[in-house]
Amino acid sequence: MYPGVYATSKADQPAVIMASSGETITYRELEARQNRLAHLFRARGMKRLDHYAIFMENNSRYVECCGVGERSGYYFTCINSFLTPEELAYIVNNCEAKILVTSQAKRDIAMEALKSCPKVELTLVVDGPGDGDKVLNLEEATKGYPSTPIPDEYLGTAMLYSSGTTGRPKGILRPLPEQPPTQRLPLFEFLDKLWRYREDMIYLSPAPLHHSAPQAAVNLAISKGAKVIVMERFDPEHYLQLVQQYGVTHTQLVPTMFSRMLKLPEDVRKKYDTSSLEIAIHAAAPCPAQVKEQMIEWWGPIIHEYYGATEGLGFTACDTPQWLAHRGTVGKVLLGDLHVLDDEMKPVPKGQSGTLWFKTATQFEYFNDTEKTKESRSPDGSMSTVGDVGYVDDDGFLYLTDRSTFMIISGGVNIYPQECENLLITHPKVADAAVFGVPNVDLGEEVKAVVQPMPGVEIGPDFEKELIDFCGKHLSRQKVPRSIDFAEELPRLPTGKLYKRLLRDRYWGDKKSRIV
């Protein structure tokens, strides 16, 4: 997010527009804000490779607070804004943040967490009052500093944390070369070309900026001098309205957003002109094939999909024609060297599922956690995995089937619940669905579903039977849920990823083993 080159040539052009409030930050203003904040950080003793953290919702100050790290040589950690004080404190301490940036909306949570974070030397509240010497208002703290760049600018980068769906979140640390911020990391150059970013593009970001994908996408757009519209929170109709209002050309979504837009009344969907869209990218969670087909029918052949963990092990991608020719794929490998292996680290035949291992495209380690880093590596150290399961077809296209940690073993049969989840979400009365294994004395595990119904749907035994029968028409008997519970809302992360462990663990109680 280095706006300096455009601070003169595009001084009065909007760099960032907040979708709901309409608040606009020009390239001149963004440059000045980042520079003043960079001077403050240096004055507070922050040196190259030091760490700071950001904990706030999408707001107008988010971009500058990331940008100061990218041009001052820091590691910055964007933290999920929905965390509890205890969860926040863990990450702030683990990432060794010296400064915490937060908002008035998240102030109470941040202040509670900071009671357990003795190494944080300064807290900046972007839109609220200060409190003493260690908690300052951002505007007040930076107003005395120059709006010109610091003399010693270096390239910095995000150190983001895994979502923690399989345990404690882990910081993903990449080597940071000592070079100016105008020289980007190779991964960003690759994505720039793949997604055809350009100077006159208009990018709509509907997702939380603490997540790696939207954070990287906004970064790329700003580096091109584009206009970026940031949604404070996703609303399906408002999203469509914004596409029409601003003539949006590029965007990145998650499958749950597709699903919610498709479930809008047809007259609402047809009300808005989306013909300006050139590229709509999706990732972060598997997209049900039926949902993607409906989106292609609606928006045309502009939908691109990719698969890649925050760790940067490897990267696959496909455009619409490739996906239609290989329905359900997440694309071909473009970065990294993929190996699909069984539990004995032996290659599996084409078309057979196994754990996905990559000879990594980019170096990484889990910050301050050599044990977790070691666990992610193959015995010889040459490959890494995040535990995803999938297979490759004869044409070299990758298909995901699940995370290995949520595989259900029922009566000796391996069941990957993603298939059932993808089916349930297509039912017109289902808003969201999670499928996982629960204890069964006879079989070891049985298939359980938890469903979030659409508004106004009456839940009860009749609806449960309707959904089980619906699954039975499309899936083999072992894959059909034996029972279905209902919830007002499923615990999805703001990134779209299902926090399935929270649901599953309720049924396993305090058992340390997941085998009956």
N, C-alpha and C positions, 0 to 999 in steps of 0.2 A: 504494500500500500504506500508507494513512494510517489506522492503527487507533485513533487518539486518541479519536474519538467513541464507540468501543465499550469503551474501557479501564475505564469505570465501569459502563455499562449491561450489558456482557457480560464483566465482568472475569474470571470463571472459566471462560468457555466456550472450548473449543479453537479457536484460529485456524488452527494448522497441526499436522497429525499426520503423522509419518513412517511410511510404510506398513509397512516391514519391522521396524524397531525398536520402533515404537509410541510413540516419544518425542513428547511433546505440548507445544506452546507456547500458553499462553492469551493472550487479548487484553491482559490486564494485563501479562504478561511481555513480549509483543511490543512494546508501547508503551514500556516501560521500557528495553528493550534498544536500540531505535532511538534513543531520546533520549540515552542515554549515549554511543552511537557518534557521534551528531550533535555532541555537545559535544567529543568527542575530535577529530573532524575540524576543527572550528572552532579548537580550541586548537593544532592543527598548521598553521594558516594557510590552510586551505581556504576559498575565497571562492565566492560565487555564480558559476556557469558554469564552475567548475574541473572537472577530470576525474579520475575514479578507475576502477579496473578490478577485476573479480571473476573469478577463475580457480579453479573447484572443481566437484566433482561435486554432485549434488543432496544437500543435507544440511540439518539443522535450522536452520542460521544463514543460509541463502541469502536467505530472505525479508527478514529484517531488514537484510541488507547491501544489498539493492536499495532497501528502503524509506527508508533514511537519505538516499539520493540524491534520492528523489522529494519529500522534505519539507525538504531543505536547499538546493535550488536548483542541484544538481550535474548534470553529465552523467556517467552511469556506463556502463561497457562490460562486459557479460557475455560472457566469452570461452569458446569451445568447449573443454571440458575434455579433449578427446582430442588437442589439438595438441602438436607437438614443441616443445622449448625455442626453436628458431629461429623457428618460426611464432608462438609466444607473444610472443617479444621484439619481433617486427615490429609486432604489434597494440598492445602496451603502449607502445612508443615512438611509434607513429603516432597513437594517441589522446591522447598527452601526459598519461598518468596520473601523478599525484603520489603516489598510494597504490595498492598492490596488495593485495587480499584473497584469500587462498588457504587450502587445507586441508592437513592432514598427509598425506593420500593423494596430493596433487599437489605436495607441498613440493619434492621433488627436481627436478622439471621447472621449477618456478617459480624455485628458487634458481639453476639453470643459466641460465635466461633472463635473470635479473636482472643477470648479469655484463655483459650488453649493454644494460642499461637505466639509464643514469646519472641520469636525471631522477626516478626513483622515490625518494621521500624516506622512505617508511615501508611496511613489509610487515606485514600482520596475518595470523596463522595462527589460524583459528577453533577448532581442536581439537588444537593441538600447542604445544610449548614455544617460547619466544622464543630469540633468539640475538643478544645485544648491544643497541644502542640503535635499530637500524633494522629489526629483525625482532622483533615482539612477539606474545605470545599475546593474542587478542582479549579474553578475559574479564579477564585481568590488566591490560590497557591501559585498559579502560573502567570498572573497578570504582570508581574514585575520583570519577567524574563524576555529576552529578545525573540522576535518572530522569524529570525534568520537561523539557518541550520547550525548545529553544534560543529566544531571544527574537526572532530574525530568520529565521523559517521562510519558504521560498519554494518554488514548484513546481519540481521537477526532472524529468528524464526520461532514459530509456536512449538511448545512442548505440551502436547495435548495428552489427555488421559483416556485409556480405554474405558468403555462404558461401565465396566464392573459387573456385567451380567453373569459372570462366572466367578466372582470373588472380589477382592479389593481392587479398586481402580489402579492402573499402572501407568506411570508417566513414560511417554515414548520420546526418547532423546535421540536426536540426529547430530552427527558431527557438523560443526559450523565453521566453514573456512573463513579466514581473516581476509575479507574482501569488501569492497564498497557495496552499499545496498542496491545500486543500479545493476549489479551483476546477480541475477537471480539463481536460485538452485535449479539444477537440470530438470527436476520434476515439473516445475512451473512452466518452463519452456515447452516441455512435452505437452502439457495440458492446454497451453495457449494455442498450439497448432491443431491439436485434436478437436477442440471445441470451436475453432474458427473465431476466436475473439478478435474484435477489431475496434478501431478508435470511435466510430460513430454508433456503436452498439448501445442498446438500452437493456440493462439487466435487472430482472425482478428477483429478489431474494425473499422467499416466503418462510424460511426456516431459521431456527435460532443460530446466532452467529458464534455461539460457543462450540459448535460442532465443526469438525475439520472440513467437511465438504463445502458448506456455505461460506465458511471463513476463507477457504482457498479461492472459491469462485469470486467473491467480492474483491479479494486481493488482486486477482487477475484483471478484473474489470477496471478497478482504479488505476492499475499500472498501464492500462491502455488509454486512459483518459475518457472512459465511458461514463454514462449516467447510470447510477445505481439507485433503485427503489428498494427500501428495506421495509418489510412488513413487521410491525410490532408483534403480531401473532397471526397465525393462518386462519382465514375464513374463506370458504370455497367461493362464495359469490363475490366477495370483495376482491379476491385474487383475479377473477375474470374481469371485473370492472377495471382494475389497474392495468391489465394487459391492453384493454381498449383505450383507456384514458391516456396512457403514455406511449402507445405503440411499441410495446415491449418486443424485443427481438430474441433475447436469450433468457433462459431461466433454468433452475435446477430444483427438483422436487423429490419427495419420497412417495412410495406407492399408496400410503394411506391418504395422501392429498388427492391423488387420482381418484381413489374410491369415493371420497367425500364429494368431489366435483361431479362424478358420474351419478351420484344419488340425488343431486339437485333436480327439481322438477324440469321437465324438458323445455318448457317455455322460458325458464330462467337461464338455462344453458344456451339457448338460441338467441337470447337477448343481447349477448355481448359478442363483439367482433374480435376473434383471436387470430385473424389472418396475418398479423404482423409477425407472429412467432416464427422464427427460423430454426431454432434448436431448443428442445426441451430435454434436459438431461435428468435421469433418475438413477438412484442407487440407495445405499444404506440398509435396505431390507429387500428380501425377495418380492417380486411383483407377480401376483397371480396372472397367469397367461390370459384369462378371460378379461381381466381388467385392462391389461395392456392392449389387447385387441380392440376393445371399445375406445380407448384413447386414440389409437391410430386411426380408427374409423372417423373419429370426431375431429382430430387436429391434423391428420395427414401424416406423411412419412417423415416427420421431423423429430421423432423421439429417439434419443440415444440412451443406451444403458451402459453402465460400467460396474465393475466389481474390483474393490481394492480396500484392504484394511488400512486403518490409520498408521499402522506400523510400516506401510510402504513395502511390503514383501514383494508384491507383484501387482500387475494391473491388467485387466481384461476389458474389452469394450466391443460394442456392436451398434450399428446403426439400424434403422427400421427395416430395410430390405434384408439385411443379414439375419435379423431376428425372425422375420416372417418365414425365411427359409430354414430356420433352426428354432422353431417355436420353444420358448422357455429358456433359451441360452442366456448367459451373461456375457457372452462374447469370446473372442480369441485373445490369447496372451499377447500383449504389446510390450510389457516390461516384466523382467524377471524370467526365470526358467522353472516352469511348473512340473511337478512330479506328483502323481496320484498313487498313494501307497497304502498297504494294509497295515494291520497292527504290528506286523513283524518287519515293517519298513521295506516291504517288497512291492514292486510295481503291480498294479491290478490291470486286468485286460481293459481295452477300450469299451466304454459303455457300462463299466462296473464301478460302483461308488467306493471311494476310499478317502482318507484324509489328504487334504491339499497341502503340499509342501512346496516352498519356493526357494531356489537359490536366489537370494534377495536382490531386488533391483536397487534398493538404497539401504545403506547401513543404518542400524538402529540398535538401541539397547533400552531396557526398562530402567529408568532412573533410580539409582540407589537400591537396585534389587537384582543382584547377580544371580540369585537362585531362580527367579522368574525368567530372566533372560536365558539361563541355561535350559530351563524346562521347555522353552519355545524352540530350542535348537535341536537338530538331529544329533545323534551320538557323535558323529564326526565333526559337528559344528558347521557343516557346509550349507545346511538348509534350515528354514524356519517355518513355523505354522502358527495360526491362531485357532486351530481346531475346527476349521470349516470342513464340511464333507461334500463331495461332489464327484462328477465323472466327466470325461471328455469323449465326444463322439468321433466318428471316423474322419470328420472334416476338421477336427481340432478345436471345436467349440466346447466351451466349459458350461456345465450345468451344476447348480448348487442344489443339494438335497436337504442340508440342515447343518447345525452345529453339532459336533460329536457329543458335546455334553448333554444334549437334550434328546439323543437317540433313545427310543423306547425298545426295550428287549422284552417281548411278551411271548412266553412259551417257546423261547429259543429263536424267535423271529425278530429280526431287526426292523424297526418301523421308524421312518423319518417323518415327524409330525407336520412338517411344512406342507406336504401335499394336502392333508386334511384342512389345515388352516386356509390354504389358497382356495379350496372348494367352498368352505363355509362362508367366506367373505363375499362370495358371489350371490348368496341367498338374499333376496330383496328385503328380508326382515332383520338382517344381521349387519350391524355397524362395524364390529371388530370381533376377532376370535383368536384364542390361544389354545394350543393342543400340546399335551405333555403326558408323561407316564406317571401313574400313581400306584401305590402298593396293591398287589393282588397275591394272596397267599398261595394260590394254585399256579398262577402263571408268572409270578415274579413282579410283573407290571401289567397294568391295563391302560387303555387309551382313555384319557379324560379330556373334555373340552370345557372351556369357560367362554361364554359368549356375551358380548355387549349388544343388546337388541337395539333396533332403530327406535326413535322416540314414538311413544304411543302403542308399541307392540305389547300385548298381554303375555306375560311369562307364566309358565306352569307346565304341568305334565304333558299337555297337548302340544305345546310349542316344542318341548324337548323331543317328543316322539316325531314331530314333523321334521326336525333337523336331523335326527338319527336316520330316519327313512330317506331323507334327501342324500345324506352321505352314503347310505347303503346302495343307492342307485348308481353311484359313480366310483366307489372304492371297494377294494376287496374287504372281506369281513374283518380281517385282523386290524385294518386301518380305521375302521369305523369306531367312533367313541362309544363306550359302553354306557356312559352317562354324561350329561351336560348340566353344568351349573351356569348361573347368570350373574352378571355384575353390571353396575351402572356405568362403569368405565374401566377399561383395562389399563394396566400401568405401562404405557408406552413412554419411552424417552421422547423429549421434544424432537429428536432427530428422526423419529419414526420407528426406531428399533424397539421391539417388545421386550420389556423387562420380565421375562418369563420366570426367572428364578423366584421372584416374589410370590407368584401364583403357585408354582409347583411346590415350594417349600411348605406351604400351608397344609398340604396333604401328606407330606413326609414327616412333619413334626420335627423333633430333635434327633431323629435317626441320623447317624453319621454315614451309614451306608445307604446306597440307593438300590440295594439288592435285598429282596425278602428271602 
